[in-house]
Amino acid sequence: MTKIQLAKLEKIDPMTEEWREKLTHIQSALQQHMYQEEDSWLPDLVEKLPLPEKTRMTRRFIEEYERYCSEGTAELRAGVPLAST
């Protein structure tokens, strides 16, 4: 859904009120999604997932973090090597 809204945002003149309203809508939806994940979904996963699955998910998170952020930062903080190493 957010990707669709971002695609629509790209087509709107950034100097208009419509653009600011669309951006506010996207920000609000993203904040709500993050709240849901951090407040309920993530604690449930931490409590219920077996260790091997937690480890796999941690490695996948690190891979995605590295894809979009600086190289080496996440693995050093987490102390978990990337799946490719």
C-alpha positions in Angstrom: 0.0 0.0 0.0 2.8 2.5 0.9 4.5 1.8 -2.4 1.3 2.7 -4.3 1.0 5.9 -2.3 4.6 6.8 -2.9 4.1 6.2 -6.6 1.2 8.6 -6.5 3.2 11.1 -4.5 5.9 11.2 -7.3 3.2 12.4 -9.8 2.1 15.4 -7.6 3.8 18.8 -7.7 5.8 18.9 -4.4 5.0 22.6 -4.0 1.2 21.9 -3.6 -1.0 21.3 -0.6 -2.1 18.0 -2.2 1.6 16.8 -2.1 1.9 17.8 1.6 -1.4 16.0 2.5 -0.3 12.9 0.6 3.0 12.8 2.5 1.3 13.3 5.8 -1.0 10.4 5.0 2.0 8.2 4.1 3.8 9.2 7.3 0.8 8.4 9.4 0.3 5.0 7.9 3.9 4.1 8.3 3.9 5.2 11.9 0.8 3.1 12.6 2.4 0.1 11.0 5.6 0.5 13.0 3.6 0.9 16.2 1.7 -2.4 15.5 4.9 -4.3 14.8 6.8 -3.0 17.8 3.9 -3.2 20.2 2.4 -6.6 19.5 3.8 -8.5 16.6 7.5 -8.3 17.5 7.0 -9.3 21.2 4.9 -12.2 20.1 7.6 -13.4 17.8 10.3 -13.0 20.4 8.2 -15.1 22.8 7.0 -17.8 20.5 9.6 -18.5 17.8 12.2 -21.2 18.2 15.8 -20.1 18.4 16.8 -21.3 14.9 14.0 -19.2 13.4 15.0 -16.2 15.5 18.5 -16.6 14.2 17.4 -16.9 10.6 15.2 -13.8 10.9 18.1 -11.8 12.6 20.4 -12.7 9.7 17.7 -11.7 7.1 17.2 -8.4 8.9 21.0 -7.8 8.9 21.1 -8.5 5.1 18.3 -6.1 4.4 19.8 -3.4 6.7 23.1 -3.8 4.9 21.4 -3.5 1.6 20.0 -0.1 2.5 22.5 1.2 5.0 26.2 1.3 5.6 28.2 -1.9 5.1 29.2 -3.8 8.2 27.3 -1.7 10.7 24.4 -4.1 11.6 26.5 -7.2 11.8 28.9 -5.6 14.2 26.1 -4.4 16.4 24.2 -7.7 16.4 27.3 -10.0 16.5 25.8 -12.2 13.9 27.5 -13.0 10.6 25.7 -12.5 7.3 24.3 -15.7 5.7 26.7 -15.3 2.8 29.8 -15.5 5.1 
